[in-house]
Amino acid sequence: MFNLKNFRRLMLLNGSMYMCGEGAFLLLGNRPRITNLWSKIVDGENREWLSRVVVESTLPYEYALKEINGGILLECSGVEVNMPEGKLEVNDGLLRDINIAQTGHGSVRIQMSLEYPAVYKHAVYKGFPSRLVIGLDRSFITGLMSGKKIVVDPGHGGKDFGGRGPVSLLEKNVVMPIAVNLENVLKRIGAKVTLTRSSDKDISGEERAALALNVNADAYISIHTGASADSGMEGAATLYAPHDNGSARLALYIQEEIIKKLKVRDRGTAGQPGLARMDKRIPAVEVEVVTITNIVEEVFLRGLTIQERAAEGILNGLIKYFASDRLNAKGDK
């Protein structure tokens, strides 16, 4: 008779037992097995901001961590992979992806690819599952973005509805939570954020431009959706101010990161004549996160996931833009 308590005890003793059916088990030996791999952004015990990578296994094993060009390498010995091998996309602004591979009998290689340098700490927490936890310090990002003045513009508002979806979702409403999410993540990394509107009110393009000039903005991000009489049009695009003051480069970075986060059709970047009113010293873009007139993407816009992922994509694009500015400045010295 199947006894769940005894089964769990056997799992802990043998480390690698799997149930094939009620009362039937497959014993795979005592070698530890990596069963799961995941990551998330967390606050550390001392208020550090971390990208945390967790490697779960049936039992502890020997490992070594070292820095390599463009990332961190975890080499594991006396362990087998018992999960899909290959690349896990992360794109959290610091950690690009994690690649896990069985490189030999009892040898596993896990490579973490980083966008920027990061100090790391690690610890093993025994139990079932056993967890190897690696904390990657995100202080490069906070140092880069601290004090940056960003104007976030939720497009349209008041009598200006913007685009309308097939099931009557309004652009002016759906861009607001995306803007608030972007405001929150920017503040978390020390940026100074100004919203052009925090309620459903009319505000002209000239007023938005004047606000960006008054705060001496380092960047202006206007959040929109695409709209078209062609209901088949889909995807995301990022438009930029026609005067080339970094706006086109900022648009390219944001577009690249939005596509990574949302996994929608890439409609590319293009000039936006409406942004010509912006002061030429301020990089300015208009992000069309998806296309509201496409019924599939209208449904997408109604969920909380896009509000978070779109904000994360825009944030990652901003980080890349300012990081490239820093590199260019060093190169000019």
ZADO-1210 file (C-alpha; in nm, 4 decimals, padded with zeros to 6 digits):
<atoms>
<atom x="00.0000" y="00.0000" z="00.0000" code="MET" pos="1"/>
<atom x="00.1348" y="00.3435" z="-00.0962" code="PHE" pos="2"/>
<atom x="00.2495" y="00.5402" z="00.2112" code="ASN" pos="3"/>
<atom x="00.3309" y="00.9059" z="00.1348" code="LEU" pos="4"/>
<atom x="00.5174" y="00.9545" z="00.4640" code="LYS" pos="5"/>
<atom x="00.7473" y="00.6616" z="00.3924" code="ASN" pos="6"/>
<atom x="00.7962" y="00.7829" z="00.0350" code="PHE" pos="7"/>
<atom x="00.9129" y="01.1231" z="00.1561" code="ARG" pos="8"/>
<atom x="01.1489" y="00.9548" z="00.4030" code="ARG" pos="9"/>
<atom x="01.2959" y="00.7484" z="00.1203" code="LEU" pos="10"/>
<atom x="01.3341" y="01.0628" z="-00.0898" code="MET" pos="11"/>
<atom x="01.5392" y="01.2247" z="00.1856" code="LEU" pos="12"/>
<atom x="01.7521" y="00.9154" z="00.2431" code="LEU" pos="13"/>
<atom x="01.8180" y="00.8266" z="-00.1173" code="ASN" pos="14"/>
<atom x="01.8005" y="01.1691" z="-00.2753" code="GLY" pos="15"/>
<atom x="01.6994" y="01.0457" z="-00.6195" code="SER" pos="16"/>
<atom x="01.3789" y="00.8431" z="-00.6008" code="MET" pos="17"/>
<atom x="01.0855" y="00.9078" z="-00.8332" code="TYR" pos="18"/>
<atom x="00.7346" y="00.7634" z="-00.8304" code="MET" pos="19"/>
<atom x="00.6444" y="00.5909" z="-01.1582" code="CYS" pos="20"/>
<atom x="00.2903" y="00.5054" z="-01.0506" code="GLY" pos="21"/>
<atom x="00.1016" y="00.4295" z="-00.7295" code="GLU" pos="22"/>
<atom x="00.3341" y="00.2227" z="-00.5168" code="GLY" pos="23"/>
<atom x="00.5996" y="00.1886" z="-00.7905" code="ALA" pos="24"/>
<atom x="00.9342" y="00.3680" z="-00.7621" code="PHE" pos="25"/>
<atom x="01.2447" y="00.4135" z="-00.9703" code="LEU" pos="26"/>
<atom x="01.5696" y="00.4325" z="-00.7754" code="LEU" pos="27"/>
<atom x="01.8210" y="00.6474" z="-00.9584" code="LEU" pos="28"/>
<atom x="02.1042" y="00.6252" z="-00.7072" code="GLY" pos="29"/>
<atom x="02.2499" y="00.8520" z="-00.4434" code="ASN" pos="30"/>
<atom x="02.3952" y="01.1112" z="-00.6789" code="ARG" pos="31"/>
<atom x="02.2407" y="01.4594" z="-00.6251" code="PRO" pos="32"/>
<atom x="02.0222" y="01.5880" z="-00.9069" code="ARG" pos="33"/>
<atom x="01.9521" y="01.9495" z="-01.0035" code="ILE" pos="34"/>
<atom x="01.5766" y="01.9729" z="-01.0385" code="THR" pos="35"/>
<atom x="01.4985" y="02.3445" z="-01.0708" code="ASN" pos="36"/>
<atom x="01.6626" y="02.6778" z="-01.1544" code="LEU" pos="37"/>
<atom x="01.5036" y="03.0201" z="-01.1138" code="TRP" pos="38"/>
<atom x="01.5763" y="03.3846" z="-01.0392" code="SER" pos="39"/>
<atom x="01.4058" y="03.6960" z="-00.9058" code="LYS" pos="40"/>
<atom x="01.4904" y="04.0490" z="-00.7913" code="ILE" pos="41"/>
<atom x="01.4886" y="04.0842" z="-00.4117" code="VAL" pos="42"/>
<atom x="01.5949" y="04.3155" z="-00.1314" code="ASP" pos="43"/>
<atom x="01.8835" y="04.1725" z="00.0689" code="GLY" pos="44"/>
<atom x="01.9095" y="04.1571" z="00.4470" code="GLU" pos="45"/>
<atom x="02.1071" y="04.4828" z="00.4523" code="ASN" pos="46"/>
<atom x="01.8796" y="04.6592" z="00.2007" code="ARG" pos="47"/>
<atom x="02.0984" y="04.5619" z="-00.0928" code="GLU" pos="48"/>
<atom x="01.9160" y="04.5233" z="-00.4222" code="TRP" pos="49"/>
<atom x="01.9921" y="04.1802" z="-00.5629" code="LEU" pos="50"/>
<atom x="01.9300" y="03.9527" z="-00.8574" code="SER" pos="51"/>
<atom x="01.8916" y="03.6206" z="-00.6770" code="ARG" pos="52"/>
<atom x="01.9624" y="03.2944" z="-00.8585" code="VAL" pos="53"/>
<atom x="01.8422" y="02.9723" z="-00.6909" code="VAL" pos="54"/>
<atom x="01.9614" y="02.6244" z="-00.7931" code="VAL" pos="55"/>
<atom x="01.7496" y="02.3494" z="-00.6351" code="GLU" pos="56"/>
<atom x="01.8707" y="01.9914" z="-00.5988" code="SER" pos="57"/>
<atom x="01.7863" y="01.6687" z="-00.4203" code="THR" pos="58"/>
<atom x="02.1083" y="01.6849" z="-00.2153" code="LEU" pos="59"/>
<atom x="02.4058" y="01.9230" z="-00.1776" code="PRO" pos="60"/>
<atom x="02.7069" y="01.8793" z="-00.4086" code="TYR" pos="61"/>
<atom x="03.0503" y="02.0288" z="-00.4631" code="GLU" pos="62"/>
<atom x="03.0716" y="02.3491" z="-00.6660" code="TYR" pos="63"/>
<atom x="03.2985" y="02.6387" z="-00.7569" code="ALA" pos="64"/>
<atom x="03.2048" y="02.9916" z="-00.8621" code="LEU" pos="65"/>
<atom x="03.4237" y="03.2253" z="-01.0655" code="LYS" pos="66"/>
<atom x="03.3978" y="03.5420" z="-01.2691" code="GLU" pos="67"/>
<atom x="03.4335" y="03.5080" z="-01.6451" code="ILE" pos="68"/>
<atom x="03.4145" y="03.7604" z="-01.9246" code="ASN" pos="69"/>
<atom x="03.0552" y="03.8843" z="-01.9285" code="GLY" pos="70"/>
<atom x="02.9275" y="03.6846" z="-01.6352" code="GLY" pos="71"/>
<atom x="02.9612" y="03.4284" z="-01.3570" code="ILE" pos="72"/>
<atom x="03.0380" y="03.0577" z="-01.4034" code="LEU" pos="73"/>
<atom x="02.9116" y="02.7910" z="-01.1637" code="LEU" pos="74"/>
<atom x="03.0881" y="02.4558" z="-01.2045" code="GLU" pos="75"/>
<atom x="02.9251" y="02.1653" z="-01.0225" code="CYS" pos="76"/>
<atom x="03.0661" y="01.8165" z="-00.9632" code="SER" pos="77"/>
<atom x="02.9094" y="01.4900" z="-00.8462" code="GLY" pos="78"/>
<atom x="02.5657" y="01.5954" z="-00.9684" code="VAL" pos="79"/>
<atom x="02.3306" y="01.5281" z="-01.2599" code="GLU" pos="80"/>
<atom x="02.0783" y="01.7552" z="-01.4343" code="VAL" pos="81"/>
<atom x="01.7194" y="01.6398" z="-01.3936" code="ASN" pos="82"/>
<atom x="01.5494" y="01.9325" z="-01.5692" code="MET" pos="83"/>
<atom x="01.5504" y="02.0741" z="-01.9231" code="PRO" pos="84"/>
<atom x="01.8976" y="02.1908" z="-02.0244" code="GLU" pos="85"/>
<atom x="01.9668" y="02.5094" z="-02.2196" code="GLY" pos="86"/>
<atom x="01.9129" y="02.8820" z="-02.1840" code="LYS" pos="87"/>
<atom x="01.6716" y="03.0460" z="-01.9398" code="LEU" pos="88"/>
<atom x="01.6023" y="03.4068" z="-02.0428" code="GLU" pos="89"/>
<atom x="01.5859" y="03.6479" z="-01.7488" code="VAL" pos="90"/>
<atom x="01.6398" y="04.0056" z="-01.8767" code="ASN" pos="91"/>
<atom x="01.6020" y="04.1719" z="-01.5368" code="ASP" pos="92"/>
<atom x="01.8349" y="04.4605" z="-01.6246" code="GLY" pos="93"/>
<atom x="02.1450" y="04.2951" z="-01.4764" code="LEU" pos="94"/>
<atom x="02.1074" y="03.9225" z="-01.5411" code="LEU" pos="95"/>
<atom x="02.0542" y="03.8512" z="-01.9110" code="ARG" pos="96"/>
<atom x="02.0180" y="03.4740" z="-01.9037" code="ASP" pos="97"/>
<atom x="02.1242" y="03.1511" z="-01.7326" code="ILE" pos="98"/>
<atom x="02.2500" y="02.8518" z="-01.9276" code="ASN" pos="99"/>
<atom x="02.2628" y="02.5040" z="-01.7719" code="ILE" pos="100"/>
<atom x="02.4327" y="02.2036" z="-01.9334" code="ALA" pos="101"/>
<atom x="02.5491" y="01.8560" z="-01.8365" code="GLN" pos="102"/>
<atom x="02.9106" y="01.8613" z="-01.9527" code="THR" pos="103"/>
<atom x="03.0093" y="01.5112" z="-01.8428" code="GLY" pos="104"/>
<atom x="02.9227" y="01.2293" z="-01.6064" code="HIS" pos="105"/>
<atom x="02.8600" y="01.4081" z="-01.2766" code="GLY" pos="106"/>
<atom x="02.9664" y="01.7485" z="-01.4160" code="SER" pos="107"/>
<atom x="02.7306" y="02.0422" z="-01.4664" code="VAL" pos="108"/>
<atom x="02.8081" y="02.3918" z="-01.5913" code="ARG" pos="109"/>
<atom x="02.5767" y="02.6867" z="-01.5167" code="ILE" pos="110"/>
<atom x="02.6675" y="03.0191" z="-01.6763" code="GLN" pos="111"/>
<atom x="02.5039" y="03.3472" z="-01.5736" code="MET" pos="112"/>
<atom x="02.5407" y="03.6173" z="-01.8408" code="SER" pos="113"/>
<atom x="02.5459" y="03.9731" z="-01.7040" code="LEU" pos="114"/>
<atom x="02.4798" y="04.3087" z="-01.8661" code="GLU" pos="115"/>
<atom x="02.7039" y="04.4893" z="-01.6140" code="TYR" pos="116"/>
<atom x="02.9653" y="04.4013" z="-01.3488" code="PRO" pos="117"/>
<atom x="02.8286" y="04.2613" z="-01.0226" code="ALA" pos="118"/>
<atom x="02.9723" y="04.1492" z="-00.6892" code="VAL" pos="119"/>
<atom x="02.8161" y="03.8227" z="-00.5733" code="TYR" pos="120"/>
<atom x="02.7651" y="03.6176" z="-00.2576" code="LYS" pos="121"/>
<atom x="02.6525" y="03.2568" z="-00.2250" code="HIS" pos="122"/>
<atom x="02.5237" y="03.0136" z="00.0363" code="ALA" pos="123"/>
<atom x="02.3815" y="02.6615" z="00.0551" code="VAL" pos="124"/>
<atom x="02.0587" y="02.5944" z="00.2451" code="TYR" pos="125"/>
<atom x="02.0204" y="02.2260" z="00.3231" code="LYS" pos="126"/>
<atom x="01.6824" y="02.0586" z="00.3302" code="GLY" pos="127"/>
<atom x="01.4549" y="01.9190" z="00.0677" code="PHE" pos="128"/>
<atom x="01.5115" y="02.0569" z="-00.1808" code="PRO" pos="129"/>
<atom x="01.8668" y="02.1682" z="-00.1118" code="SER" pos="130"/>
<atom x="01.9184" y="02.5232" z="-00.2410" code="ARG" pos="131"/>
<atom x="02.2306" y="02.6970" z="-00.3647" code="LEU" pos="132"/>
<atom x="02.1502" y="03.0693" z="-00.3555" code="VAL" pos="133"/>
<atom x="02.3627" y="03.3248" z="-00.5409" code="ILE" pos="134"/>
<atom x="02.3002" y="03.6960" z="-00.4819" code="GLY" pos="135"/>
<atom x="02.4187" y="03.9344" z="-00.7538" code="LEU" pos="136"/>
<atom x="02.4539" y="04.2946" z="-00.6346" code="ASP" pos="137"/>
<atom x="02.2680" y="04.5431" z="-00.8574" code="ARG" pos="138"/>
<atom x="02.4513" y="04.8491" z="-00.7224" code="SER" pos="139"/>
<atom x="02.5976" y="04.9285" z="-01.0663" code="PHE" pos="140"/>
<atom x="02.2423" y="05.0073" z="-01.1797" code="ILE" pos="141"/>
<atom x="02.1500" y="05.2144" z="-00.8751" code="THR" pos="142"/>
<atom x="02.4773" y="05.4062" z="-00.9044" code="GLY" pos="143"/>
<atom x="02.4101" y="05.4690" z="-01.2719" code="LEU" pos="144"/>
<atom x="02.0486" y="05.5848" z="-01.2316" code="MET" pos="145"/>
<atom x="02.0626" y="05.7622" z="-00.8952" code="SER" pos="146"/>
<atom x="01.9623" y="06.1263" z="-00.9360" code="GLY" pos="147"/>
<atom x="01.8604" y="06.0936" z="-01.3014" code="LYS" pos="148"/>
<atom x="01.5587" y="06.3138" z="-01.3762" code="LYS" pos="149"/>
<atom x="01.3028" y="06.1200" z="-01.5812" code="ILE" pos="150"/>
<atom x="00.9690" y="06.2577" z="-01.7023" code="VAL" pos="151"/>
<atom x="00.7122" y="05.9815" z="-01.7529" code="VAL" pos="152"/>
<atom x="00.4164" y="06.0844" z="-01.9669" code="ASP" pos="153"/>
<atom x="00.0993" y="05.8705" z="-01.9674" code="PRO" pos="154"/>
<atom x="-00.0289" y="05.9662" z="-02.3147" code="GLY" pos="155"/>
<atom x="-00.3619" y="06.1364" z="-02.3858" code="HIS" pos="156"/>
<atom x="-00.6073" y="06.2012" z="-02.0968" code="GLY" pos="157"/>
<atom x="-00.9330" y="06.3850" z="-02.0362" code="GLY" pos="158"/>
<atom x="-01.1290" y="06.4379" z="-02.3586" code="LYS" pos="159"/>
<atom x="-00.8417" y="06.2877" z="-02.5582" code="ASP" pos="160"/>
<atom x="-00.9148" y="05.9148" z="-02.5430" code="PHE" pos="161"/>
<atom x="-00.6322" y="05.8060" z="-02.7728" code="GLY" pos="162"/>
<atom x="-00.6857" y="05.4690" z="-02.9391" code="GLY" pos="163"/>
<atom x="-00.9851" y="05.2476" z="-02.8685" code="ARG" pos="164"/>
<atom x="-00.9813" y="04.8679" z="-02.8698" code="GLY" pos="165"/>
<atom x="-01.2410" y="04.6446" z="-03.0390" code="PRO" pos="166"/>
<atom x="-01.3974" y="04.5834" z="-02.6956" code="VAL" pos="167"/>
<atom x="-01.3770" y="04.9559" z="-02.6068" code="SER" pos="168"/>
<atom x="-01.0607" y="04.9625" z="-02.3940" code="LEU" pos="169"/>
<atom x="-00.9279" y="05.3213" z="-02.4022" code="LEU" pos="170"/>
<atom x="-00.5613" y="05.4041" z="-02.4525" code="GLU" pos="171"/>
<atom x="-00.5714" y="05.6948" z="-02.2055" code="LYS" pos="172"/>
<atom x="-00.6735" y="05.4537" z="-01.9280" code="ASN" pos="173"/>
<atom x="-00.4454" y="05.1597" z="-01.9983" code="VAL" pos="174"/>
<atom x="-00.1242" y="05.3657" z="-02.0186" code="VAL" pos="175"/>
<atom x="-00.1741" y="05.5037" z="-01.6676" code="MET" pos="176"/>
<atom x="-00.0897" y="05.1861" z="-01.4689" code="PRO" pos="177"/>
<atom x="00.2119" y="05.1230" z="-01.6941" code="ILE" pos="178"/>
<atom x="00.3359" y="05.4760" z="-01.6165" code="ALA" pos="179"/>
<atom x="00.2848" y="05.4247" z="-01.2415" code="VAL" pos="180"/>
<atom x="00.4745" y="05.0952" z="-01.2533" code="ASN" pos="181"/>
<atom x="00.7592" y="05.2680" z="-01.4383" code="LEU" pos="182"/>
<atom x="00.7584" y="05.5500" z="-01.1836" code="GLU" pos="183"/>
<atom x="00.7862" y="05.2987" z="-00.8980" code="ASN" pos="184"/>
<atom x="01.0768" y="05.0975" z="-01.0428" code="VAL" pos="185"/>
<atom x="01.2642" y="05.4149" z="-01.1357" code="LEU" pos="186"/>
<atom x="01.2265" y="05.5512" z="-00.7833" code="LYS" pos="187"/>
<atom x="01.3502" y="05.2195" z="-00.6446" code="ARG" pos="188"/>
<atom x="01.6858" y="05.2765" z="-00.8156" code="ILE" pos="189"/>
<atom x="01.7168" y="05.6371" z="-00.7068" code="GLY" pos="190"/>
<atom x="01.5864" y="05.8256" z="-01.0104" code="ALA" pos="191"/>
<atom x="01.3825" y="06.1444" z="-00.9694" code="LYS" pos="192"/>
<atom x="01.0527" y="06.0906" z="-01.1503" code="VAL" pos="193"/>
<atom x="00.7920" y="06.3401" z="-01.2648" code="THR" pos="194"/>
<atom x="00.4576" y="06.2288" z="-01.4101" code="LEU" pos="195"/>
<atom x="00.2941" y="06.4652" z="-01.6591" code="THR" pos="196"/>
<atom x="-00.0437" y="06.3600" z="-01.5210" code="ARG" pos="197"/>
<atom x="-00.1601" y="06.1442" z="-01.2312" code="SER" pos="198"/>
<atom x="-00.5311" y="06.1569" z="-01.3125" code="SER" pos="199"/>
<atom x="-00.7612" y="06.1626" z="-01.6145" code="ASP" pos="200"/>
<atom x="-00.7184" y="06.5228" z="-01.7247" code="LYS" pos="201"/>
<atom x="-00.6525" y="06.7198" z="-02.0413" code="ASP" pos="202"/>
<atom x="-00.2932" y="06.8282" z="-02.0890" code="ILE" pos="203"/>
<atom x="-00.1509" y="06.9686" z="-02.4102" code="SER" pos="204"/>
<atom x="00.1680" y="06.8594" z="-02.5819" code="GLY" pos="205"/>
<atom x="00.3146" y="07.2018" z="-02.5138" code="GLU" pos="206"/>
<atom x="00.2455" y="07.1652" z="-02.1407" code="GLU" pos="207"/>
<atom x="00.4126" y="06.8257" z="-02.1357" code="ARG" pos="208"/>
<atom x="00.7198" y="06.9646" z="-02.3132" code="ALA" pos="209"/>
<atom x="00.7344" y="07.2646" z="-02.0784" code="ALA" pos="210"/>
<atom x="00.7237" y="07.0348" z="-01.7748" code="LEU" pos="211"/>
<atom x="01.0183" y="06.8325" z="-01.9048" code="ALA" pos="212"/>
<atom x="01.2146" y="07.1538" z="-01.9638" code="LEU" pos="213"/>
<atom x="01.1282" y="07.2962" z="-01.6204" code="ASN" pos="214"/>
<atom x="01.2662" y="06.9915" z="-01.4365" code="VAL" pos="215"/>
<atom x="01.5706" y="06.9773" z="-01.6676" code="ASN" pos="216"/>
<atom x="01.4861" y="06.6173" z="-01.7579" code="ALA" pos="217"/>
<atom x="01.7559" y="06.3686" z="-01.8521" code="ASP" pos="218"/>
<atom x="01.4965" y="06.1759" z="-02.0545" code="ALA" pos="219"/>
<atom x="01.1298" y="06.2032" z="-02.1511" code="TYR" pos="220"/>
<atom x="00.9285" y="05.8800" z="-02.1876" code="ILE" pos="221"/>
<atom x="00.5775" y="05.9055" z="-02.3301" code="SER" pos="222"/>
<atom x="00.3722" y="05.5852" z="-02.2962" code="ILE" pos="223"/>
<atom x="00.1170" y="05.4981" z="-02.5633" code="HIS" pos="224"/>
<atom x="-00.0284" y="05.2073" z="-02.7562" code="THR" pos="225"/>
<atom x="-00.0349" y="05.1640" z="-03.1315" code="GLY" pos="226"/>
<atom x="-00.3672" y="05.2156" z="-03.3118" code="ALA" pos="227"/>
<atom x="-00.4696" y="05.1436" z="-03.6699" code="SER" pos="228"/>
<atom x="-00.7747" y="05.1031" z="-03.8908" code="ALA" pos="229"/>
<atom x="-00.6126" y="04.7738" z="-03.9871" code="ASP" pos="230"/>
<atom x="-00.7165" y="04.5350" z="-03.7077" code="SER" pos="231"/>
<atom x="-00.4410" y="04.2977" z="-03.8158" code="GLY" pos="232"/>
<atom x="-00.1644" y="04.5396" z="-03.7205" code="MET" pos="233"/>
<atom x="00.0120" y="04.4197" z="-03.4064" code="GLU" pos="234"/>
<atom x="00.3213" y="04.4606" z="-03.1951" code="GLY" pos="235"/>
<atom x="00.5302" y="04.7307" z="-03.0316" code="ALA" pos="236"/>
<atom x="00.7156" y="05.0328" z="-03.1683" code="ALA" pos="237"/>
<atom x="00.9228" y="05.3141" z="-03.0197" code="THR" pos="238"/>
<atom x="00.9208" y="05.6576" z="-03.1814" code="LEU" pos="239"/>
<atom x="01.1770" y="05.9301" z="-03.1236" code="TYR" pos="240"/>
<atom x="01.2134" y="06.3079" z="-03.1448" code="ALA" pos="241"/>
<atom x="01.3289" y="06.4111" z="-03.4946" code="PRO" pos="242"/>
<atom x="01.6219" y="06.6140" z="-03.3614" code="HIS" pos="243"/>
<atom x="01.9025" y="06.3642" z="-03.2978" code="ASP" pos="244"/>
<atom x="02.0167" y="06.4312" z="-02.9414" code="ASN" pos="245"/>
<atom x="02.0270" y="06.0685" z="-02.8352" code="GLY" pos="246"/>
<atom x="01.6531" y="06.0166" z="-02.8889" code="SER" pos="247"/>
<atom x="01.7023" y="05.7644" z="-03.1712" code="ALA" pos="248"/>
<atom x="01.9561" y="05.5684" z="-02.9670" code="ARG" pos="249"/>
<atom x="01.7283" y="05.5700" z="-02.6623" code="LEU" pos="250"/>
<atom x="01.4424" y="05.4427" z="-02.8795" code="ALA" pos="251"/>
<atom x="01.6548" y="05.1545" z="-03.0084" code="LEU" pos="252"/>
<atom x="01.7486" y="05.0420" z="-02.6568" code="TYR" pos="253"/>
<atom x="01.3907" y="05.0633" z="-02.5277" code="ILE" pos="254"/>
<atom x="01.2486" y="04.8864" z="-02.8324" code="GLN" pos="255"/>
<atom x="01.4974" y="04.6019" z="-02.7934" code="GLU" pos="256"/>
<atom x="01.4105" y="04.5542" z="-02.4259" code="GLU" pos="257"/>
<atom x="01.0329" y="04.5874" z="-02.4752" code="ILE" pos="258"/>
<atom x="01.0404" y="04.3072" z="-02.7323" code="ILE" pos="259"/>
<atom x="01.2404" y="04.0853" z="-02.4955" code="LYS" pos="260"/>
<atom x="00.9864" y="04.1390" z="-02.2183" code="LYS" pos="261"/>
<atom x="00.6589" y="04.1271" z="-02.4120" code="LEU" pos="262"/>
<atom x="00.7470" y="03.8757" z="-02.6883" code="LYS" pos="263"/>
<atom x="00.5339" y="04.0631" z="-02.9435" code="VAL" pos="264"/>
<atom x="00.5966" y="04.1638" z="-03.3035" code="ARG" pos="265"/>
<atom x="00.8786" y="04.4149" z="-03.3435" code="ASP" pos="266"/>
<atom x="00.7497" y="04.7162" z="-03.5419" code="ARG" pos="267"/>
<atom x="01.0826" y="04.8922" z="-03.4982" code="GLY" pos="268"/>
<atom x="01.1671" y="05.2566" z="-03.4370" code="THR" pos="269"/>
<atom x="01.0869" y="05.5703" z="-03.6344" code="ALA" pos="270"/>
<atom x="01.0830" y="05.9483" z="-03.6038" code="GLY" pos="271"/>
<atom x="00.7806" y="06.1110" z="-03.4390" code="GLN" pos="272"/>
<atom x="00.7129" y="06.4671" z="-03.5630" code="PRO" pos="273"/>
<atom x="00.4897" y="06.5271" z="-03.2604" code="GLY" pos="274"/>
<atom x="00.7975" y="06.5195" z="-03.0373" code="LEU" pos="275"/>
<atom x="00.9577" y="06.8109" z="-03.2257" code="ALA" pos="276"/>
<atom x="00.8129" y="07.0411" z="-02.9595" code="ARG" pos="277"/>
<atom x="01.0484" y="06.8918" z="-02.7005" code="MET" pos="278"/>
<atom x="01.3584" y="07.0871" z="-02.6053" code="ASP" pos="279"/>
<atom x="01.6419" y="06.9625" z="-02.8253" code="LYS" pos="280"/>
<atom x="01.8638" y="06.8922" z="-02.5252" code="ARG" pos="281"/>
<atom x="01.6213" y="06.6302" z="-02.3858" code="ILE" pos="282"/>
<atom x="01.6184" y="06.2783" z="-02.5344" code="PRO" pos="283"/>
<atom x="01.2506" y="06.2054" z="-02.5949" code="ALA" pos="284"/>
<atom x="01.0674" y="05.8922" z="-02.7060" code="VAL" pos="285"/>
<atom x="00.7121" y="05.7661" z="-02.7426" code="GLU" pos="286"/>
<atom x="00.6696" y="05.3962" z="-02.6592" code="VAL" pos="287"/>
<atom x="00.3785" y="05.2108" z="-02.8199" code="GLU" pos="288"/>
<atom x="00.3822" y="04.9077" z="-02.5928" code="VAL" pos="289"/>
<atom x="00.1431" y="04.7020" z="-02.8112" code="VAL" pos="290"/>
<atom x="-00.1414" y="04.7775" z="-03.0543" code="THR" pos="291"/>
<atom x="-00.4754" y="04.8406" z="-02.8842" code="ILE" pos="292"/>
<atom x="-00.6810" y="04.8008" z="-03.2030" code="THR" pos="293"/>
<atom x="-00.5683" y="04.4393" z="-03.2357" code="ASN" pos="294"/>
<atom x="-00.8179" y="04.2299" z="-03.0369" code="ILE" pos="295"/>
<atom x="-00.5568" y="03.9839" z="-02.9108" code="VAL" pos="296"/>
<atom x="-00.3343" y="04.2643" z="-02.7836" code="GLU" pos="297"/>
<atom x="-00.6309" y="04.4503" z="-02.6350" code="GLU" pos="298"/>
<atom x="-00.6942" y="04.1416" z="-02.4201" code="VAL" pos="299"/>
<atom x="-00.3229" y="04.1411" z="-02.3339" code="PHE" pos="300"/>
<atom x="-00.3495" y="04.5056" z="-02.2235" code="LEU" pos="301"/>
<atom x="-00.6264" y="04.4204" z="-01.9776" code="ARG" pos="302"/>
<atom x="-00.3920" y="04.2020" z="-01.7693" code="GLY" pos="303"/>
<atom x="-00.1553" y="04.3047" z="-01.4909" code="LEU" pos="304"/>
<atom x="00.1389" y="04.1224" z="-01.6482" code="THR" pos="305"/>
<atom x="00.1854" y="04.3679" z="-01.9344" code="ILE" pos="306"/>
<atom x="00.1722" y="04.6635" z="-01.6957" code="GLN" pos="307"/>
<atom x="00.4722" y="04.5245" z="-01.5103" code="GLU" pos="308"/>
<atom x="00.6678" y="04.3836" z="-01.8049" code="ARG" pos="309"/>
<atom x="00.6281" y="04.6937" z="-02.0199" code="ALA" pos="310"/>
<atom x="00.7604" y="04.9088" z="-01.7345" code="ALA" pos="311"/>
<atom x="01.0523" y="04.6676" z="-01.6840" code="GLU" pos="312"/>
<atom x="01.1354" y="04.6775" z="-02.0553" code="GLY" pos="313"/>
<atom x="01.1356" y="05.0572" z="-02.0631" code="ILE" pos="314"/>
<atom x="01.3499" y="05.0660" z="-01.7473" code="LEU" pos="315"/>
<atom x="01.6030" y="04.8238" z="-01.8962" code="ASN" pos="316"/>
<atom x="01.6228" y="05.0361" z="-02.2104" code="GLY" pos="317"/>
<atom x="01.6886" y="05.3489" z="-02.0036" code="LEU" pos="318"/>
<atom x="01.9613" y="05.1693" z="-01.8082" code="ILE" pos="319"/>
<atom x="02.1327" y="05.0617" z="-02.1314" code="LYS" pos="320"/>
<atom x="02.1091" y="05.4156" z="-02.2685" code="TYR" pos="321"/>
<atom x="02.2739" y="05.5766" z="-01.9652" code="PHE" pos="322"/>
<atom x="02.5306" y="05.2953" z="-01.9407" code="ALA" pos="323"/>
<atom x="02.6308" y="05.3576" z="-02.3035" code="SER" pos="324"/>
<atom x="02.6571" y="05.7302" z="-02.2263" code="ASP" pos="325"/>
<atom x="02.8980" y="05.6511" z="-01.9423" code="ARG" pos="326"/>
<atom x="03.1091" y="05.4271" z="-02.1656" code="LEU" pos="327"/>
<atom x="03.1165" y="05.6915" z="-02.4395" code="ASN" pos="328"/>
<atom x="03.2206" y="05.9572" z="-02.1887" code="ALA" pos="329"/>
<atom x="03.5090" y="05.7362" z="-02.0675" code="LYS" pos="330"/>
<atom x="03.6135" y="05.6737" z="-02.4253" code="GLY" pos="331"/>
<atom x="03.6336" y="06.0483" z="-02.4947" code="ASP" pos="332"/>
<atom x="03.8757" y="06.1070" z="-02.2086" code="LYS" pos="333"/>
</atoms>
